[in-house]
Amino acid sequence: MKQVFRIFLSAEETRPWGVLFCLILAGFAEAISVTALVPTIQAIANSGEWDSRTSAYVLASISEIKSDYYKSEALQRLIKEKHVDNWPSFFNATGTIGSSHYQRETLMTALRQQPLTRDVVLGVLGVATKLRSDHDLSEVLTHIARTYRMDDSVRSAFDRAIDAIDSDHYRGTVLSAMRRSAAR
């Protein structure tokens, strides 16, 4: 690591201290904006002044957050505060999370809200098929299989999501959960 800094700082015809300062400043600015967003959501939620325009603005702002962790936390907070009135926009924002793990966490929070509607399950399945981790996808699908009674349209979306699993092990786990839930 010392050698990397030595190369960085000794490069000719560059301004390494200026670049380093800008990188630190950019990191600081992002941290401030991200840490300010979650309390802002809470303050708006507590004031009772929440409408569809507020929800659209907050979802658009969350989509611009670079940190997958903070983006996931903010989206989960919206669900817990019951401030999601436009689920397609919510799932679009969830789709901007790069980390499969944080996408799964956000989707699982959506699946835990009550009442769980058909539109929410279909939205979760739409995002879940793009998860890069077979483990994360199987966790979401197993949860749906165990907790949601599927109709034909949900079943076809569920089957497409199963087809997105490459691993025989994880596909078997989901199919086993689906079979057990059908037997209930």
Sequence and secondary structure as in RCSB ss.txt:
>XXXX:A:sequence
MKQVFRIFLSAEETRPWGVLFCLILAGFAEAISVTALVPTIQAIANSGEWDSRTSAYVLASISEIKSDYYKSEAL
QRLIKEKHVDNWPSFFNATGTIGSSHYQRETLMTALRQQPLTRDVVLGVLGVATKLRSDHDLSEVLTHIARTYRM
DDSVRSAFDRAIDAIDSDHYRGTVLSAMRRSAAR
>XXXX:A:secstr
 HHHHHHHHH TTS HHHHHHHHHHHHHHHHHHHHHHHHHHHHHHHHT   HHHHHHHHHHHHT   HHHHHHHH
HHHHHTT    HHHHHHHHHT   HHHHHHHHHHHHHSSS  HHHHHHHHHHHTT S HHHHHHHHHHHHHH   
 HHHHHHHHHHHHT   HHHHHHHHHHHHHHHH 
